[in-house]
Amino acid sequence: MSGGVDWTKCKTVNGTQICLGVEIQFSGRSDLLIVDVAHLRDMIIAGAIDIGVMIVPSDRLGKYLTDRGPRFSDATRAVERARAEDLPLVVLALEHDGPGPALAKRRTRQGK
């Protein structure tokens, strides 16, 4: 995608079009979130998207992922540091839903 945004999607309903730009950050360094904010800001200003969305691990989930990986609190700080609070940006945190029953083993190559 142009501008480095991971994913864009436009939807038209009753003649009105809205476009989302999404940045997903689950690995890498948390200091790169400022680059994600810049990409989303540039696309909003250019009129390519209407709303920017950043998806990151929650603070609780983040401690189980790779060292220095981004978390929700890092993403909100990146938006503040970029002075982008006035832009239509949404920061979403994903959380693990906890342990559950074991998944069945996938059956492959059943033979003849």
CORMOMO-V255154 format. One line per field, one symbol per residue. psi: psi as a letter, one per 30 degrees, with the letter a starting at -180 (. if undefined). Layout:
psi: ???
This chain:
psi: kkfgkekkkkkkkhfkkkkkkkkkjflakfffeeeeeeeeeeeeefgflekkkkkllleeeeffalkgllleeeeeeeeeefhgfflikkkkkkkkglkalkkkkkklifa.
